[in-house]
Amino acid sequence: MNSNQPVDRATFNELLRERTKQASLRVIRLYQQLPHSGEATVLGKQLLRSATSVAANYRAACRGRSPAEWYAKLCICVEEADETLFWLELLGDAAIMPKSRLQALEKEFLEILSFLSKARKKAKP
């Protein structure tokens, strides 16, 4: 998804729905590779929950019955994407996973957060 290229709303929704799903799958694979320690499990589960929540709530937003419902779900997506970034940072800062291994996912969720934040700003009631 290129932010310089205009797309209609339905296409944007479909592209972002797929992108958030693929990002969630990448987090699932990362979770499967975490070391088997207490702190890795706790942080990993939080990461898993927030990342999959972005995809699930964006999907729900696209099925929203009203502009208010769309906006509310979008707000949840923004919060969860930002939380996902936090858990990724903690995994790296705590040396549970090498920061280099997390960079691509951090970049992906930063971009997703940017798209979601712009969409939320445009949709603000």
C-alpha positions in Angstrom: 0.0 0.0 0.0 1.6 3.2 -1.2 0.4 6.4 0.6 1.2 8.5 -2.5 -1.2 6.6 -4.7 -4.9 7.5 -4.2 -7.2 4.5 -3.8 -10.9 4.3 -3.1 -12.2 3.5 0.4 -13.1 -0.1 -0.4 -9.7 -0.8 -1.9 -8.0 0.9 1.0 -10.0 -1.2 3.5 -9.3 -4.4 1.8 -5.6 -3.7 1.5 -5.3 -2.7 5.1 -7.4 -5.6 6.3 -5.0 -8.0 4.5 -1.9 -6.1 5.7 -3.0 -6.2 9.4 -3.8 -9.9 9.0 -0.3 -10.7 7.5 1.4 -8.6 10.3 -0.5 -10.7 12.8 0.7 -13.9 11.2 4.3 -12.6 11.4 3.8 -11.9 15.1 2.4 -15.4 15.6 5.6 -16.8 14.0 7.7 -14.6 16.2 5.9 -15.8 19.3 6.5 -19.4 18.3 10.3 -18.6 18.3 10.5 -16.9 21.7 12.6 -18.5 24.4 10.7 -20.6 26.9 11.1 -18.3 29.9 8.5 -16.6 32.2 9.2 -13.1 31.0 9.2 -14.1 27.3 5.9 -15.8 27.7 4.3 -12.9 29.5 5.6 -10.3 27.0 4.9 -12.6 24.0 1.3 -13.2 25.0 0.7 -9.4 25.4 2.3 -8.9 21.9 0.2 -11.7 20.4 -3.0 -10.3 21.9 -2.4 -6.7 20.8 -1.2 -7.5 17.3 -4.1 -9.8 16.5 -6.4 -7.3 18.0 -5.4 -4.7 15.4 -6.4 -7.1 12.6 -9.6 -8.3 14.3 -10.8 -4.8 15.2 -9.9 -3.4 11.8 -12.0 -6.1 10.2 -14.8 -5.3 12.6 -14.5 -1.6 11.7 -14.9 -2.4 8.1 -18.2 -4.1 9.0 -19.3 -1.2 11.1 -23.0 -0.2 11.0 -22.5 3.5 11.4 -19.8 6.1 11.2 -19.6 6.3 15.0 -19.0 2.5 15.2 -16.3 2.8 12.5 -14.6 5.6 14.4 -14.8 3.7 17.7 -13.2 0.6 16.2 -10.6 2.6 14.5 -9.6 4.2 17.8 -9.1 0.7 19.3 -7.0 -0.3 16.3 -4.7 2.8 16.8 -4.3 2.0 20.5 -3.6 -1.7 19.9 -1.1 -0.9 17.1 0.8 1.4 19.4 0.7 -1.2 22.2 2.1 -3.8 19.8 5.0 -1.4 19.2 5.6 -1.2 22.9 5.7 -5.0 23.4 8.1 -5.3 20.4 10.4 -2.6 22.0 10.3 -4.4 25.4 11.2 -7.7 23.8 14.3 -6.1 22.3 15.2 -3.8 25.3 15.0 -6.8 27.7 17.3 -8.8 25.3 14.6 -11.5 25.0 14.9 -11.3 21.2 17.6 -9.6 19.2 16.5 -6.1 18.2 17.7 -6.8 14.7 15.1 -9.6 14.5 12.3 -7.2 15.6 13.2 -4.2 13.3 11.1 -5.3 10.3 8.0 -5.9 12.5 8.4 -2.6 14.3 8.6 -0.9 10.9 5.5 -2.7 9.7 3.5 -1.7 12.8 4.7 1.9 12.6 3.4 2.1 9.0 0.1 0.4 10.0 -0.2 2.9 13.0 0.4 5.7 10.6 -2.3 4.6 8.2 -4.8 4.0 11.0 -4.0 7.3 12.6 -4.6 9.2 9.3 -7.8 7.2 8.7 -9.0 8.0 12.3 -8.2 11.7 11.8 -10.2 11.9 8.6 -13.1 10.0 10.2 -13.3 12.0 13.3 -16.9 12.8 14.1 
